Amino acid sequence: MKKLTLFLISSLISIQLFADEGMWPLPLLNQRSAEMQALGLKLQDYDIYNPDSSSIKDAIVQFGGGCTGEIISSEGLVLTNHHCGYNQIQAHSSVEHDYLTDGFWAMSRQEELPCPGLYVTFIEKIEDVTDYVKKELEKETDPASMNYLSPTYLNGLAETLAGDKFLQNNPYIEVEIKAFYGGNQYYMFTKKVYSDVRMVGAPPSSIGKFGADTDNWMWPRHTGDFAIFRIYADANGQPVEYAETNQPLRPKRWLNISVKGVNEGDFAMMIGFPGRTNQYYTSWEVAERRDIDNQIRIHFRELRQQAMLEEMLSDPATRIQYSGKYASSTNAYKNAIGSSWAINYQQFETSKKERQDRLYNWAKQKQRNEYVQALDQIEQIIKDRADLRRRSWALDEAILRGIEFANVPTGLQSLIDVLNGKDKAAQQKYLQALEIAFETFFDANYAPQVDNKIAKIMLAEYLQWIPTENQPTYFTIIRQQYKGDVNRFVDDLFKKSIFGSKENFNRFIARPSAKALQQDPMVLFAQSVRDEKSKLTEALKGFDAAYANAHRNYIKGLLEMEQDQVHFPDANLSMRLTYGQVKGYKPKDAVTYSHQTTLDGVMQKEDPDNWEFVVPKRLKDLYTNKDFGPYATENKMPVCFCASTHSTGGNSGSPVLNANGELIGINFDRNWEGVGGDIQYLPDYQRSIIVDIRYVLFIIDKYANAKYLVNEMNIK
């Protein structure tokens, strides 16, 4: 009996330590069911994912191309993050109707705002098609072919498997085959895409983005990061283009919502579409990530963001224009910082090396030379591509991402040829196309004075980082004609280019000239940058086939060596489930974080002179009066909680569910100390940051007075 008790205790400890790790494809849930139930799950795996019937899976959608959302009513309401809907909120905002600052709440269906270009995707079916794909790949004759990872090739196989008749009869159905484990396994996803999605509600940024960049990637957190949309369909519930006569979707599944709250140690699970992880990195790839990718990104984005923020704080219109760009930039910037910290502090190089050394010795013993060769190849490739990769990352971060006018239209030779001729109709046609291209570049979110300021900073720094002989050829103009004076060079670009201002462009359109296009300095600058990028891309591409093949064999070797273990494949924007516990953590000596934050913390952080920590008056009044409705616990209004679930980018907006499968929160971030979990899970540090569903309901009900939305939901 003592031995049995010790065994059970040991098993439970083992589950606590290791069960949190993993982003599991839904067809693998039957392998995780026992561990999930040991942690507290009260459902069966088929309640979550049932290939033959409706299940919780059917209430989860991919929101746009890179977030997750969940259906929370029988009338098509979708809940996601404020930052996932940010571009839509921004698109509907103006100085007169500043929904970013003030929030937006539709008080009737007629007030819901259409969102052109936004779509949500349901996963209708998931099928293991490994045998089919491998059989087709056997027909390949090119030893350097990368079709085993090619989305174009794999999706072509998916369409063949689905059949032309099926796809023609279901125009809003898409099929996709994705590679898993580096191309050692394949799943096909049948997806239904809805494109009539309307904005229903969003809190002001002072709630939905409270703490902004200072608190981004940080815990404790006090952000109400949510937004509400609604899916519309035709009378039969099928996807259809936007029309006023469309009806709210009647989904086949929506989530129940629990207001019971969470406690330390409670079971929690999350379903979503995580974007990318690198759990199968070797030690050489870990070092490359830190010393090239992260280092360059951190350095150049810091410079750009400082300049951008100065302009945003000095002008309300600029703040609206650049808020989305700034948020996107800082998100990846902080990720890179956290990733490098984890690589060093958690000694990822050492742990990855230990694993690859085990494989190396095992393969030698088993005479599996293909795995030995795979490791040798990866090491050599990382070494050989280092300089090219450094140059490519610097060009990306400093110029292509950092300077907006680096993306003005190029490839204008056809227009130049037409302007040199006498065909007036053709000239008019090409000029109209150029006007559209200009409007795309010089859109409502572009401010030339901001681009000018940032360009001077980024270009000067790039010239210091990259040797002269490795810079785009047009940059010789800076040294020769401008004697290295970057400021004067950039000012002249804006002064002389037809893309430097709307006035310049309008003067050109009034009197178009082939010579003006041929000599346009911004076009020549942008073309030279793109030529350099193409050259670097092509050179790096020379390593791709050998690297992908070596990496596939490396993963295959690990799976074979560790066949007694269950492995999860790296994230690839496919639907996954992760599970763990509601749990705080200890980030460093003498510092302990609990699992829950409350509205008390919002008030403690309030700073009316800092745009990141402004608290709306109405929220302060509700707090002062303790007017929390039924959503408080012991007279405290919960705001956020954290859990040990293994999440990454793409999980933004993912539903967090309790042991009964009820919605208890919306994932919106990770802690800074856990960012390295993309490379190796960190059980003591990695935490998903989640807005408590009670805070969401409180904001909708008490702050926005939109209780009719709460009445649509199934509240438990």
Secondary structure, 3 states (H helix, E strand, C coil): CHHHHHHHHHHHHHHHHHCCCCCEEHHHHHHHHHHHHHHCCCCCHHHHCCCCCCCHHHHEEEECCCEEEEECCCCCEEEECCCCCHHHHHHCCCCCCCHHHHCEECCCHHHCEECCCCCEEEEEEEEECHHHHHHHHCCCCCCCCCCCCCHHHHHHHHHHHHCHHHHHHCCCEEEEEEEECCCCEEEEEEEEEECCEEEEEECCHHHHCCCHHHHCCCCCCCCCCCEEEEEEECCCCCCCCCCCCCEECCCCCCCCECCCCCCCCCEEEEEECCCCCCCCCCHHHHHHHHHHHHHHHHHHHHHHHHHHHHHHHHCHHHHHHHHHHHHHHHHHHHHHHHHHHHHHHCCHHHHHHHHHHHHHHHHHHHCCHHHHHHHHHHHHHHHHCHHHHHHHHHHHHHHHCCCHHHHCCCCCHHHHHHHHCCCHHHHHHHHHHHHHHHHHHCCCCCCHHHHHHHHHHHHHHHHHHCCHHHCCHHHHHHHHCCCCCHHHHHHHHHHHCCCCCHHHHHHHHHCCCHHHHHCCHHHHHHHHHHHHHHHHHHHHHHHHHHHHHHHHHHHHHHHHHCCCCCCCCCCCCCCEEEEEEECCEEEECCEEECCEEEHHHHHHHCCCCCHHHCCCHHHHHHHHCCCCHHHCECCECEEEEEECCCCCCCCCCCEEECCCCCEEEEEEEECHHHHHHHCCCCCCCCCEEEEEHHHHHHHHHHHCCCHHHHHHCCEC
